[in-house]
Amino acid sequence: MNIPKILFVRPLENYKLMIEFSNHECRQYDVKPLLQKEMFSPLKNRAFFNNVKIEQGGYAINWNENIDISEYELWINGEDDEMRNL
């Protein structure tokens, strides 16, 4: 399976992320379920959550050296953003 790389990420309300991939498809990813895990608990701070960045090469997004989410997870479990394609 050829997973597209991440081109753009934008934090949204309610702990969601808008991700644009290298194939120009957009998906929304809900981070809320991850907040229950200790590793992701710092993301409950909205200012920290909003500081999301793309790792070099587009293979993941991260907030710091300890908190990241792979392009595979974002692609497979993100929901298609149908509104953008209208």
PyMOL Python script that loads the backbone (N, CA, C, O; Angstrom):
from pymol import cmd

cmd.read_pdbstr("""\
ATOM      1  N   MET A   1       0.848  -1.177   0.000  1.00  0.00           N
ATOM      2  CA  MET A   1       0.000   0.000   0.000  1.00  0.00           C
ATOM      3  C   MET A   1       0.899   1.248   0.000  1.00  0.00           C
ATOM      4  O   MET A   1       1.833   1.361   0.794  1.00  0.00           O
ATOM      5  N   ASN A   2       0.598   2.151  -0.886  1.00  0.00           N
ATOM      6  CA  ASN A   2       1.370   3.384  -1.012  1.00  0.00           C
ATOM      7  C   ASN A   2       0.607   4.510  -0.309  1.00  0.00           C
ATOM      8  O   ASN A   2      -0.378   5.026  -0.837  1.00  0.00           O
ATOM      9  N   ILE A   3       1.069   4.881   0.872  1.00  0.00           N
ATOM     10  CA  ILE A   3       0.415   5.928   1.656  1.00  0.00           C
ATOM     11  C   ILE A   3       0.980   7.288   1.244  1.00  0.00           C
ATOM     12  O   ILE A   3       2.198   7.472   1.241  1.00  0.00           O
ATOM     13  N   PRO A   4       0.107   8.247   0.895  1.00  0.00           N
ATOM     14  CA  PRO A   4       0.616   9.577   0.524  1.00  0.00           C
ATOM     15  C   PRO A   4       1.224  10.291   1.727  1.00  0.00           C
ATOM     16  O   PRO A   4       0.866  10.017   2.872  1.00  0.00           O
ATOM     17  N   LYS A   5       2.126  11.190   1.458  1.00  0.00           N
ATOM     18  CA  LYS A   5       2.797  11.968   2.500  1.00  0.00           C
ATOM     19  C   LYS A   5       1.943  13.174   2.885  1.00  0.00           C
ATOM     20  O   LYS A   5       1.044  13.579   2.148  1.00  0.00           O
ATOM     21  N   ILE A   6       2.238  13.728   4.033  1.00  0.00           N
ATOM     22  CA  ILE A   6       1.498  14.870   4.563  1.00  0.00           C
ATOM     23  C   ILE A   6       2.074  16.164   3.979  1.00  0.00           C
ATOM     24  O   ILE A   6       3.281  16.400   4.032  1.00  0.00           O
ATOM     25  N   LEU A   7       1.192  16.992   3.424  1.00  0.00           N
ATOM     26  CA  LEU A   7       1.602  18.300   2.901  1.00  0.00           C
ATOM     27  C   LEU A   7       1.245  19.441   3.842  1.00  0.00           C
ATOM     28  O   LEU A   7       1.968  20.433   3.933  1.00  0.00           O
ATOM     29  N   PHE A   8       0.115  19.291   4.547  1.00  0.00           N
ATOM     30  CA  PHE A   8      -0.429  20.402   5.333  1.00  0.00           C
ATOM     31  C   PHE A   8      -1.209  19.846   6.508  1.00  0.00           C
ATOM     32  O   PHE A   8      -1.893  18.831   6.376  1.00  0.00           O
ATOM     33  N   VAL A   9      -1.114  20.498   7.655  1.00  0.00           N
ATOM     34  CA  VAL A   9      -1.923  20.144   8.816  1.00  0.00           C
ATOM     35  C   VAL A   9      -2.450  21.415   9.458  1.00  0.00           C
ATOM     36  O   VAL A   9      -1.732  22.408   9.576  1.00  0.00           O
ATOM     37  N   ARG A  10      -3.704  21.376   9.870  1.00  0.00           N
ATOM     38  CA  ARG A  10      -4.312  22.521  10.556  1.00  0.00           C
ATOM     39  C   ARG A  10      -5.141  21.997  11.719  1.00  0.00           C
ATOM     40  O   ARG A  10      -5.994  21.131  11.524  1.00  0.00           O
ATOM     41  N   PRO A  11      -4.907  22.509  12.927  1.00  0.00           N
ATOM     42  CA  PRO A  11      -5.751  22.114  14.054  1.00  0.00           C
ATOM     43  C   PRO A  11      -7.144  22.722  13.912  1.00  0.00           C
ATOM     44  O   PRO A  11      -7.299  23.864  13.480  1.00  0.00           O
ATOM     45  N   LEU A  12      -8.144  21.941  14.283  1.00  0.00           N
ATOM     46  CA  LEU A  12      -9.535  22.374  14.241  1.00  0.00           C
ATOM     47  C   LEU A  12     -10.116  22.347  15.652  1.00  0.00           C
ATOM     48  O   LEU A  12      -9.450  21.932  16.601  1.00  0.00           O
ATOM     49  N   GLU A  13     -11.349  22.789  15.776  1.00  0.00           N
ATOM     50  CA  GLU A  13     -12.048  22.717  17.058  1.00  0.00           C
ATOM     51  C   GLU A  13     -12.257  21.249  17.448  1.00  0.00           C
ATOM     52  O   GLU A  13     -12.218  20.348  16.610  1.00  0.00           O
ATOM     53  N   ASN A  14     -12.478  21.046  18.738  1.00  0.00           N
ATOM     54  CA  ASN A  14     -12.859  19.734  19.260  1.00  0.00           C
ATOM     55  C   ASN A  14     -11.776  18.671  19.046  1.00  0.00           C
ATOM     56  O   ASN A  14     -12.084  17.495  18.850  1.00  0.00           O
ATOM     57  N   TYR A  15     -10.514  19.088  19.086  1.00  0.00           N
ATOM     58  CA  TYR A  15      -9.356  18.184  18.977  1.00  0.00           C
ATOM     59  C   TYR A  15      -9.344  17.367  17.686  1.00  0.00           C
ATOM     60  O   TYR A  15      -9.048  16.172  17.683  1.00  0.00           O
ATOM     61  N   LYS A  16      -9.669  18.040  16.606  1.00  0.00           N
ATOM     62  CA  LYS A  16      -9.564  17.414  15.288  1.00  0.00           C
ATOM     63  C   LYS A  16      -8.480  18.113  14.490  1.00  0.00           C
ATOM     64  O   LYS A  16      -8.130  19.263  14.755  1.00  0.00           O
ATOM     65  N   LEU A  17      -7.956  17.394  13.509  1.00  0.00           N
ATOM     66  CA  LEU A  17      -6.934  17.930  12.615  1.00  0.00           C
ATOM     67  C   LEU A  17      -7.402  17.801  11.180  1.00  0.00           C
ATOM     68  O   LEU A  17      -8.016  16.800  10.810  1.00  0.00           O
ATOM     69  N   MET A  18      -7.117  18.806  10.372  1.00  0.00           N
ATOM     70  CA  MET A  18      -7.338  18.735   8.930  1.00  0.00           C
ATOM     71  C   MET A  18      -5.984  18.439   8.308  1.00  0.00           C
ATOM     72  O   MET A  18      -5.025  19.188   8.495  1.00  0.00           O
ATOM     73  N   ILE A  19      -5.915  17.346   7.569  1.00  0.00           N
ATOM     74  CA  ILE A  19      -4.666  16.911   6.959  1.00  0.00           C
ATOM     75  C   ILE A  19      -4.831  16.912   5.443  1.00  0.00           C
ATOM     76  O   ILE A  19      -5.790  16.341   4.923  1.00  0.00           O
ATOM     77  N   GLU A  20      -3.904  17.548   4.731  1.00  0.00           N
ATOM     78  CA  GLU A  20      -3.859  17.435   3.268  1.00  0.00           C
ATOM     79  C   GLU A  20      -2.655  16.572   2.917  1.00  0.00           C
ATOM     80  O   GLU A  20      -1.547  16.782   3.409  1.00  0.00           O
ATOM     81  N   PHE A  21      -2.906  15.597   2.051  1.00  0.00           N
ATOM     82  CA  PHE A  21      -1.874  14.646   1.648  1.00  0.00           C
ATOM     83  C   PHE A  21      -1.341  14.967   0.256  1.00  0.00           C
ATOM     84  O   PHE A  21      -1.904  15.786  -0.471  1.00  0.00           O
ATOM     85  N   SER A  22      -0.251  14.310  -0.094  1.00  0.00           N
ATOM     86  CA  SER A  22       0.436  14.580  -1.360  1.00  0.00           C
ATOM     87  C   SER A  22      -0.396  14.225  -2.589  1.00  0.00           C
ATOM     88  O   SER A  22      -0.076  14.676  -3.689  1.00  0.00           O
ATOM     89  N   ASN A  23      -1.453  13.430  -2.434  1.00  0.00           N
ATOM     90  CA  ASN A  23      -2.365  13.146  -3.546  1.00  0.00           C
ATOM     91  C   ASN A  23      -3.499  14.168  -3.596  1.00  0.00           C
ATOM     92  O   ASN A  23      -4.452  14.005  -4.358  1.00  0.00           O
ATOM     93  N   HIS A  24      -3.394  15.228  -2.779  1.00  0.00           N
ATOM     94  CA  HIS A  24      -4.326  16.356  -2.686  1.00  0.00           C
ATOM     95  C   HIS A  24      -5.674  15.982  -2.092  1.00  0.00           C
ATOM     96  O   HIS A  24      -6.634  16.742  -2.220  1.00  0.00           O
ATOM     97  N   GLU A  25      -5.765  14.817  -1.439  1.00  0.00           N
ATOM     98  CA  GLU A  25      -6.954  14.473  -0.678  1.00  0.00           C
ATOM     99  C   GLU A  25      -6.805  15.029   0.725  1.00  0.00           C
ATOM    100  O   GLU A  25      -5.702  15.099   1.267  1.00  0.00           O
ATOM    101  N   CYS A  26      -7.928  15.423   1.305  1.00  0.00           N
ATOM    102  CA  CYS A  26      -7.945  15.942   2.668  1.00  0.00           C
ATOM    103  C   CYS A  26      -8.746  15.004   3.560  1.00  0.00           C
ATOM    104  O   CYS A  26      -9.767  14.449   3.156  1.00  0.00           O
ATOM    105  N   ARG A  27      -8.255  14.844   4.779  1.00  0.00           N
ATOM    106  CA  ARG A  27      -8.952  14.020   5.759  1.00  0.00           C
ATOM    107  C   ARG A  27      -8.928  14.722   7.098  1.00  0.00           C
ATOM    108  O   ARG A  27      -7.989  15.442   7.436  1.00  0.00           O
ATOM    109  N   GLN A  28     -10.006  14.487   7.860  1.00  0.00           N
ATOM    110  CA  GLN A  28     -10.051  14.972   9.233  1.00  0.00           C
ATOM    111  C   GLN A  28      -9.718  13.809  10.152  1.00  0.00           C
ATOM    112  O   GLN A  28     -10.202  12.691   9.974  1.00  0.00           O
ATOM    113  N   TYR A  29      -8.888  14.098  11.128  1.00  0.00           N
ATOM    114  CA  TYR A  29      -8.485  13.075  12.093  1.00  0.00           C
ATOM    115  C   TYR A  29      -8.868  13.544  13.488  1.00  0.00           C
ATOM    116  O   TYR A  29      -8.519  14.651  13.897  1.00  0.00           O
ATOM    117  N   ASP A  30      -9.584  12.703  14.211  1.00  0.00           N
ATOM    118  CA  ASP A  30     -10.047  13.011  15.558  1.00  0.00           C
ATOM    119  C   ASP A  30      -9.013  12.517  16.566  1.00  0.00           C
ATOM    120  O   ASP A  30      -8.785  11.314  16.693  1.00  0.00           O
ATOM    121  N   VAL A  31      -8.394  13.445  17.276  1.00  0.00           N
ATOM    122  CA  VAL A  31      -7.356  13.103  18.251  1.00  0.00           C
ATOM    123  C   VAL A  31      -7.956  12.742  19.612  1.00  0.00           C
ATOM    124  O   VAL A  31      -7.265  12.153  20.443  1.00  0.00           O
ATOM    125  N   LYS A  32      -9.218  13.080  19.858  1.00  0.00           N
ATOM    126  CA  LYS A  32      -9.834  12.869  21.176  1.00  0.00           C
ATOM    127  C   LYS A  32      -9.616  11.467  21.752  1.00  0.00           C
ATOM    128  O   LYS A  32      -9.273  11.365  22.930  1.00  0.00           O
ATOM    129  N   PRO A  33      -9.795  10.383  20.993  1.00  0.00           N
ATOM    130  CA  PRO A  33      -9.580   9.055  21.589  1.00  0.00           C
ATOM    131  C   PRO A  33      -8.156   8.842  22.111  1.00  0.00           C
ATOM    132  O   PRO A  33      -7.951   8.069  23.047  1.00  0.00           O
ATOM    133  N   LEU A  34      -7.180   9.518  21.517  1.00  0.00           N
ATOM    134  CA  LEU A  34      -5.791   9.371  21.956  1.00  0.00           C
ATOM    135  C   LEU A  34      -5.513  10.093  23.269  1.00  0.00           C
ATOM    136  O   LEU A  34      -4.557   9.757  23.968  1.00  0.00           O
ATOM    137  N   LEU A  35      -6.336  11.080  23.609  1.00  0.00           N
ATOM    138  CA  LEU A  35      -6.099  11.876  24.807  1.00  0.00           C
ATOM    139  C   LEU A  35      -6.191  11.056  26.083  1.00  0.00           C
ATOM    140  O   LEU A  35      -5.713  11.490  27.132  1.00  0.00           O
ATOM    141  N   GLN A  36      -6.799   9.875  26.010  1.00  0.00           N
ATOM    142  CA  GLN A  36      -6.902   8.998  27.177  1.00  0.00           C
ATOM    143  C   GLN A  36      -5.567   8.324  27.490  1.00  0.00           C
ATOM    144  O   GLN A  36      -5.355   7.856  28.609  1.00  0.00           O
ATOM    145  N   LYS A  37      -4.675   8.274  26.514  1.00  0.00           N
ATOM    146  CA  LYS A  37      -3.367   7.653  26.705  1.00  0.00           C
ATOM    147  C   LYS A  37      -2.411   8.681  27.317  1.00  0.00           C
ATOM    148  O   LYS A  37      -2.410   9.852  26.936  1.00  0.00           O
ATOM    149  N   GLU A  38      -1.613   8.227  28.259  1.00  0.00           N
ATOM    150  CA  GLU A  38      -0.709   9.132  28.968  1.00  0.00           C
ATOM    151  C   GLU A  38       0.218   9.892  28.026  1.00  0.00           C
ATOM    152  O   GLU A  38       0.477  11.079  28.225  1.00  0.00           O
ATOM    153  N   MET A  39       0.710   9.214  27.013  1.00  0.00           N
ATOM    154  CA  MET A  39       1.636   9.844  26.065  1.00  0.00           C
ATOM    155  C   MET A  39       1.033  11.083  25.405  1.00  0.00           C
ATOM    156  O   MET A  39       1.737  12.059  25.148  1.00  0.00           O
ATOM    157  N   PHE A  40      -0.278  11.039  25.130  1.00  0.00           N
ATOM    158  CA  PHE A  40      -0.944  12.123  24.413  1.00  0.00           C
ATOM    159  C   PHE A  40      -1.631  13.130  25.336  1.00  0.00           C
ATOM    160  O   PHE A  40      -2.186  14.117  24.852  1.00  0.00           O
ATOM    161  N   SER A  41      -1.607  12.911  26.639  1.00  0.00           N
ATOM    162  CA  SER A  41      -2.330  13.793  27.560  1.00  0.00           C
ATOM    163  C   SER A  41      -1.903  15.265  27.496  1.00  0.00           C
ATOM    164  O   SER A  41      -2.744  16.129  27.742  1.00  0.00           O
ATOM    165  N   PRO A  42      -0.631  15.602  27.175  1.00  0.00           N
ATOM    166  CA  PRO A  42      -0.283  17.028  27.046  1.00  0.00           C
ATOM    167  C   PRO A  42      -1.093  17.757  25.964  1.00  0.00           C
ATOM    168  O   PRO A  42      -1.188  18.984  25.985  1.00  0.00           O
ATOM    169  N   LEU A  43      -1.676  17.004  25.018  1.00  0.00           N
ATOM    170  CA  LEU A  43      -2.449  17.637  23.943  1.00  0.00           C
ATOM    171  C   LEU A  43      -3.767  18.215  24.443  1.00  0.00           C
ATOM    172  O   LEU A  43      -4.430  18.955  23.716  1.00  0.00           O
ATOM    173  N   LYS A  44      -4.154  17.890  25.666  1.00  0.00           N
ATOM    174  CA  LYS A  44      -5.368  18.479  26.245  1.00  0.00           C
ATOM    175  C   LYS A  44      -5.222  19.987  26.400  1.00  0.00           C
ATOM    176  O   LYS A  44      -6.218  20.708  26.453  1.00  0.00           O
ATOM    177  N   ASN A  45      -3.997  20.458  26.471  1.00  0.00           N
ATOM    178  CA  ASN A  45      -3.728  21.894  26.496  1.00  0.00           C
ATOM    179  C   ASN A  45      -3.887  22.408  25.064  1.00  0.00           C
ATOM    180  O   ASN A  45      -3.103  22.050  24.186  1.00  0.00           O
ATOM    181  N   ARG A  46      -4.900  23.246  24.828  1.00  0.00           N
ATOM    182  CA  ARG A  46      -5.220  23.691  23.460  1.00  0.00           C
ATOM    183  C   ARG A  46      -4.058  24.426  22.792  1.00  0.00           C
ATOM    184  O   ARG A  46      -3.823  24.243  21.598  1.00  0.00           O
ATOM    185  N   ALA A  47      -3.337  25.244  23.536  1.00  0.00           N
ATOM    186  CA  ALA A  47      -2.209  25.972  22.946  1.00  0.00           C
ATOM    187  C   ALA A  47      -1.153  24.988  22.455  1.00  0.00           C
ATOM    188  O   ALA A  47      -0.588  25.167  21.376  1.00  0.00           O
ATOM    189  N   PHE A  48      -0.891  23.963  23.233  1.00  0.00           N
ATOM    190  CA  PHE A  48       0.068  22.930  22.827  1.00  0.00           C
ATOM    191  C   PHE A  48      -0.459  22.154  21.630  1.00  0.00           C
ATOM    192  O   PHE A  48       0.278  21.913  20.674  1.00  0.00           O
ATOM    193  N   PHE A  49      -1.731  21.760  21.675  1.00  0.00           N
ATOM    194  CA  PHE A  49      -2.364  21.035  20.567  1.00  0.00           C
ATOM    195  C   PHE A  49      -2.261  21.826  19.267  1.00  0.00           C
ATOM    196  O   PHE A  49      -1.975  21.261  18.211  1.00  0.00           O
ATOM    197  N   ASN A  50      -2.492  23.117  19.347  1.00  0.00           N
ATOM    198  CA  ASN A  50      -2.476  23.969  18.153  1.00  0.00           C
ATOM    199  C   ASN A  50      -1.083  24.155  17.561  1.00  0.00           C
ATOM    200  O   ASN A  50      -0.946  24.695  16.464  1.00  0.00           O
ATOM    201  N   ASN A  51      -0.062  23.719  18.264  1.00  0.00           N
ATOM    202  CA  ASN A  51       1.320  23.872  17.810  1.00  0.00           C
ATOM    203  C   ASN A  51       1.808  22.657  17.012  1.00  0.00           C
ATOM    204  O   ASN A  51       3.004  22.366  17.001  1.00  0.00           O
ATOM    205  N   VAL A  52       0.914  21.967  16.364  1.00  0.00           N
ATOM    206  CA  VAL A  52       1.252  20.779  15.579  1.00  0.00           C
ATOM    207  C   VAL A  52       2.096  21.151  14.361  1.00  0.00           C
ATOM    208  O   VAL A  52       1.893  22.196  13.743  1.00  0.00           O
ATOM    209  N   LYS A  53       3.049  20.274  14.028  1.00  0.00           N
ATOM    210  CA  LYS A  53       3.947  20.497  12.886  1.00  0.00           C
ATOM    211  C   LYS A  53       4.069  19.211  12.072  1.00  0.00           C
ATOM    212  O   LYS A  53       3.771  18.120  12.558  1.00  0.00           O
ATOM    213  N   ILE A  54       4.508  19.361  10.839  1.00  0.00           N
ATOM    214  CA  ILE A  54       4.766  18.215   9.966  1.00  0.00           C
ATOM    215  C   ILE A  54       6.236  17.848  10.080  1.00  0.00           C
ATOM    216  O   ILE A  54       7.106  18.714   9.991  1.00  0.00           O
ATOM    217  N   GLU A  55       6.512  16.570  10.277  1.00  0.00           N
ATOM    218  CA  GLU A  55       7.900  16.121  10.304  1.00  0.00           C
ATOM    219  C   GLU A  55       8.480  16.198   8.897  1.00  0.00           C
ATOM    220  O   GLU A  55       7.759  16.065   7.908  1.00  0.00           O
ATOM    221  N   GLN A  56       9.776  16.413   8.819  1.00  0.00           N
ATOM    222  CA  GLN A  56      10.453  16.512   7.535  1.00  0.00           C
ATOM    223  C   GLN A  56      10.160  15.271   6.697  1.00  0.00           C
ATOM    224  O   GLN A  56      10.253  14.148   7.192  1.00  0.00           O
ATOM    225  N   GLY A  57       9.812  15.472   5.445  1.00  0.00           N
ATOM    226  CA  GLY A  57       9.492  14.371   4.545  1.00  0.00           C
ATOM    227  C   GLY A  57       8.025  14.018   4.513  1.00  0.00           C
ATOM    228  O   GLY A  57       7.596  13.256   3.646  1.00  0.00           O
ATOM    229  N   GLY A  58       7.231  14.560   5.447  1.00  0.00           N
ATOM    230  CA  GLY A  58       5.790  14.318   5.453  1.00  0.00           C
ATOM    231  C   GLY A  58       5.391  12.950   5.963  1.00  0.00           C
ATOM    232  O   GLY A  58       4.311  12.460   5.633  1.00  0.00           O
ATOM    233  N   TYR A  59       6.251  12.318   6.770  1.00  0.00           N
ATOM    234  CA  TYR A  59       5.970  10.966   7.254  1.00  0.00           C
ATOM    235  C   TYR A  59       5.153  10.938   8.538  1.00  0.00           C
ATOM    236  O   TYR A  59       4.679   9.879   8.948  1.00  0.00           O
ATOM    237  N   ALA A  60       4.987  12.085   9.169  1.00  0.00           N
ATOM    238  CA  ALA A  60       4.253  12.160  10.434  1.00  0.00           C
ATOM    239  C   ALA A  60       3.992  13.620  10.777  1.00  0.00           C
ATOM    240  O   ALA A  60       4.543  14.538  10.168  1.00  0.00           O
ATOM    241  N   ILE A  61       3.129  13.801  11.779  1.00  0.00           N
ATOM    242  CA  ILE A  61       2.987  15.107  12.408  1.00  0.00           C
ATOM    243  C   ILE A  61       3.506  14.954  13.830  1.00  0.00           C
ATOM    244  O   ILE A  61       3.526  13.851  14.377  1.00  0.00           O
ATOM    245  N   ASN A  62       3.926  16.071  14.427  1.00  0.00           N
ATOM    246  CA  ASN A  62       4.385  15.980  15.806  1.00  0.00           C
ATOM    247  C   ASN A  62       4.136  17.277  16.544  1.00  0.00           C
ATOM    248  O   ASN A  62       3.884  18.327  15.954  1.00  0.00           O
ATOM    249  N   TRP A  63       4.215  17.162  17.849  1.00  0.00           N
ATOM    250  CA  TRP A  63       4.119  18.310  18.748  1.00  0.00           C
ATOM    251  C   TRP A  63       5.447  18.533  19.460  1.00  0.00           C
ATOM    252  O   TRP A  63       5.822  19.665  19.766  1.00  0.00           O
ATOM    253  N   ASN A  64       6.144  17.443  19.715  1.00  0.00           N
ATOM    254  CA  ASN A  64       7.496  17.496  20.282  1.00  0.00           C
ATOM    255  C   ASN A  64       8.167  16.158  19.964  1.00  0.00           C
ATOM    256  O   ASN A  64       7.627  15.357  19.202  1.00  0.00           O
ATOM    257  N   GLU A  65       9.332  15.920  20.542  1.00  0.00           N
ATOM    258  CA  GLU A  65      10.069  14.692  20.211  1.00  0.00           C
ATOM    259  C   GLU A  65       9.404  13.435  20.761  1.00  0.00           C
ATOM    260  O   GLU A  65       9.775  12.325  20.380  1.00  0.00           O
ATOM    261  N   ASN A  66       8.427  13.594  21.652  1.00  0.00           N
ATOM    262  CA  ASN A  66       7.766  12.438  22.260  1.00  0.00           C
ATOM    263  C   ASN A  66       6.361  12.164  21.738  1.00  0.00           C
ATOM    264  O   ASN A  66       5.833  11.070  21.933  1.00  0.00           O
ATOM    265  N   ILE A  67       5.757  13.134  21.084  1.00  0.00           N
ATOM    266  CA  ILE A  67       4.359  12.983  20.655  1.00  0.00           C
ATOM    267  C   ILE A  67       4.275  13.169  19.144  1.00  0.00           C
ATOM    268  O   ILE A  67       4.517  14.257  18.622  1.00  0.00           O
ATOM    269  N   ASP A  68       3.926  12.082  18.454  1.00  0.00           N
ATOM    270  CA  ASP A  68       3.749  12.158  16.997  1.00  0.00           C
ATOM    271  C   ASP A  68       2.699  11.155  16.550  1.00  0.00           C
ATOM    272  O   ASP A  68       2.336  10.237  17.287  1.00  0.00           O
ATOM    273  N   ILE A  69       2.217  11.348  15.328  1.00  0.00           N
ATOM    274  CA  ILE A  69       1.250  10.447  14.693  1.00  0.00           C
ATOM    275  C   ILE A  69       1.711  10.254  13.258  1.00  0.00           C
ATOM    276  O   ILE A  69       1.985  11.224  12.551  1.00  0.00           O
ATOM    277  N   SER A  70       1.794   9.008  12.834  1.00  0.00           N
ATOM    278  CA  SER A  70       2.313   8.688  11.504  1.00  0.00           C
ATOM    279  C   SER A  70       1.324   9.030  10.397  1.00  0.00           C
ATOM    280  O   SER A  70       0.119   9.135  10.625  1.00  0.00           O
ATOM    281  N   GLU A  71       1.862   9.200   9.195  1.00  0.00           N
ATOM    282  CA  GLU A  71       1.003   9.449   8.033  1.00  0.00           C
ATOM    283  C   GLU A  71       0.092   8.254   7.783  1.00  0.00           C
ATOM    284  O   GLU A  71      -1.030   8.426   7.305  1.00  0.00           O
ATOM    285  N   TYR A  72       0.554   7.050   8.097  1.00  0.00           N
ATOM    286  CA  TYR A  72      -0.261   5.848   7.927  1.00  0.00           C
ATOM    287  C   TYR A  72      -1.515   5.921   8.801  1.00  0.00           C
ATOM    288  O   TYR A  72      -2.624   5.695   8.317  1.00  0.00           O
ATOM    289  N   GLU A  73      -1.340   6.235  10.078  1.00  0.00           N
ATOM    290  CA  GLU A  73      -2.471   6.347  11.010  1.00  0.00           C
ATOM    291  C   GLU A  73      -3.436   7.435  10.553  1.00  0.00           C
ATOM    292  O   GLU A  73      -4.649   7.225  10.553  1.00  0.00           O
ATOM    293  N   LEU A  74      -2.918   8.581  10.169  1.00  0.00           N
ATOM    294  CA  LEU A  74      -3.761   9.702   9.746  1.00  0.00           C
ATOM    295  C   LEU A  74      -4.532   9.367   8.475  1.00  0.00           C
ATOM    296  O   LEU A  74      -5.699   9.733   8.339  1.00  0.00           O
ATOM    297  N   TRP A  75      -3.884   8.671   7.546  1.00  0.00           N
ATOM    298  CA  TRP A  75      -4.513   8.308   6.276  1.00  0.00           C
ATOM    299  C   TRP A  75      -5.578   7.226   6.477  1.00  0.00           C
ATOM    300  O   TRP A  75      -6.701   7.361   5.989  1.00  0.00           O
ATOM    301  N   ILE A  76      -5.229   6.161   7.191  1.00  0.00           N
ATOM    302  CA  ILE A  76      -6.128   5.023   7.366  1.00  0.00           C
ATOM    303  C   ILE A  76      -7.330   5.379   8.238  1.00  0.00           C
ATOM    304  O   ILE A  76      -8.453   4.972   7.937  1.00  0.00           O
ATOM    305  N   ASN A  77      -7.109   6.128   9.305  1.00  0.00           N
ATOM    306  CA  ASN A  77      -8.181   6.407  10.259  1.00  0.00           C
ATOM    307  C   ASN A  77      -8.773   7.806  10.151  1.00  0.00           C
ATOM    308  O   ASN A  77      -9.697   8.144  10.890  1.00  0.00           O
ATOM    309  N   GLY A  78      -8.254   8.616   9.244  1.00  0.00           N
ATOM    310  CA  GLY A  78      -8.855   9.919   9.002  1.00  0.00           C
ATOM    311  C   GLY A  78     -10.115   9.766   8.167  1.00  0.00           C
ATOM    312  O   GLY A  78     -10.247   8.823   7.386  1.00  0.00           O
ATOM    313  N   GLU A  79     -11.030  10.696   8.340  1.00  0.00           N
ATOM    314  CA  GLU A  79     -12.281  10.679   7.574  1.00  0.00           C
ATOM    315  C   GLU A  79     -12.150  11.616   6.385  1.00  0.00           C
ATOM    316  O   GLU A  79     -11.593  12.708   6.495  1.00  0.00           O
ATOM    317  N   ASP A  80     -12.673  11.174   5.243  1.00  0.00           N
ATOM    318  CA  ASP A  80     -12.644  12.018   4.048  1.00  0.00           C
ATOM    319  C   ASP A  80     -13.301  13.353   4.332  1.00  0.00           C
ATOM    320  O   ASP A  80     -14.362  13.408   4.953  1.00  0.00           O
ATOM    321  N   ASP A  81     -12.687  14.409   3.887  1.00  0.00           N
ATOM    322  CA  ASP A  81     -13.254  15.743   4.030  1.00  0.00           C
ATOM    323  C   ASP A  81     -14.020  16.070   2.759  1.00  0.00           C
ATOM    324  O   ASP A  81     -13.486  16.685   1.836  1.00  0.00           O
ATOM    325  N   GLU A  82     -15.275  15.651   2.724  1.00  0.00           N
ATOM    326  CA  GLU A  82     -16.099  15.832   1.515  1.00  0.00           C
ATOM    327  C   GLU A  82     -16.388  17.297   1.229  1.00  0.00           C
ATOM    328  O   GLU A  82     -16.549  17.677   0.069  1.00  0.00           O
ATOM    329  N   MET A  83     -16.457  18.120   2.257  1.00  0.00           N
ATOM    330  CA  MET A  83     -16.778  19.528   2.054  1.00  0.00           C
ATOM    331  C   MET A  83     -15.728  20.240   1.203  1.00  0.00           C
ATOM    332  O   MET A  83     -16.065  21.120   0.411  1.00  0.00           O
ATOM    333  N   ARG A  84     -14.472  19.867   1.360  1.00  0.00           N
ATOM    334  CA  ARG A  84     -13.408  20.523   0.604  1.00  0.00           C
ATOM    335  C   ARG A  84     -13.525  20.223  -0.885  1.00  0.00           C
ATOM    336  O   ARG A  84     -13.138  21.041  -1.720  1.00  0.00           O
ATOM    337  N   ASN A  85     -14.055  19.058  -1.215  1.00  0.00           N
ATOM    338  CA  ASN A  85     -14.129  18.641  -2.605  1.00  0.00           C
ATOM    339  C   ASN A  85     -15.384  19.145  -3.312  1.00  0.00           C
ATOM    340  O   ASN A  85     -15.571  18.863  -4.495  1.00  0.00           O
ATOM    341  N   LEU A  86     -16.245  19.883  -2.615  1.00  0.00           N
ATOM    342  CA  LEU A  86     -17.469  20.373  -3.256  1.00  0.00           C
ATOM    343  C   LEU A  86     -17.196  21.605  -4.090  1.00  0.00           C
ATOM    344  O   LEU A  86     -18.114  22.152  -4.702  1.00  0.00           O
TER     345      LEU A  86
END
""", "prot")
cmd.dss("prot")
cmd.show_as("cartoon", "prot")
cmd.util.cbc("prot")
cmd.orient("prot")
